[in-house]
Amino acid sequence: MRIPKRKVRTALHIDQWIVEGYLHLLPGEEFASFSAGKRHRFIPVTSARIYAAADRRLIATTDLLEVNGHRVMMFYPLARDKG
């Protein structure tokens, strides 16, 4: 059975990279509770864009990136997409 999820555009800071993309939260799940529970797991990020943190240069894009939650220094929701 497939559970519908809510997409949240997010930035994750990982070592010398910044990853921007979408996290997928369960219905009723708040961003704060999601972030507290995922620190030691792999976090799927869809429509991921990977930037160098030093100069914000785009390094790569991918449809799916599995991020090691233990390596994430911080992450936060971004403004909603326009359109």
N, C-alpha and C positions, 0 to 999 in steps of 0.2 A: 504494500500500500504506500502510495506517495503522499507525503505531507507537504502542503504548500508552505513556502517560506517567504519571509520578507527580505528583500535585498537592501543592504545598507552600504552606501559608498564610503570607503574607509581608507585611511593612510596608516601604514605600518612602518616603523623605523627599525631596521635590522642592520646592525653593524654599519657599514658605509653605504647602505642602500635605503631608499624609500620606496615602498611598494604601495601603489594606489590601485584599488579595485573594489569588488563587492564581496562582503560577507553575507551569509544567508542565515537569518535568525528564525527560530521556530515561532509560531503564532504566540503572541503575548510575551515573548522573551525580550527583555530590555538589554540594551547595549552593555550596560555596566555589569549585569549578571553574566552575559556571554563572555565578556573579556576576563572576568575573574575565573571562570571555569576552563578556559582554553590555554592558559599559560604553558602547560606542560604537554600539549598535544600538537598534532599537526593541524593547521588551520587552512581550509580550502579558500582560496581567493580567486574569483572569476573575473574575466576581462582585466587581467592584471597588467599594469605598466610599471616597469622597474626603472628607477632613476638613481643616478649617483647622488649621494647626499651632499657632497661638497659643492657641486655646481648645478644640480637639478637637470643634468644631461640625461636624456632618455637612453637607456641601455638596451632594453628589450621589452617586448610585449608577448603575452601568451593568453590563451583562453582560460587556462587553469594553472594555478601555482599552489603547491602545497607548502606552506610556510611552517617551519619548526617553531612552535609557540615559545619554546625555551629561549630562542635567540631574539625574540621581539623585545626591544627596549621600551617602546611605547606604541600605542595605536589609539586612533580617535576617529569618530565619524566626520565625514566631509559634508559640505553643503550638497543639497540634492542637485541632480542634473537638471539643466534647463532643457525644456522641450519634451 
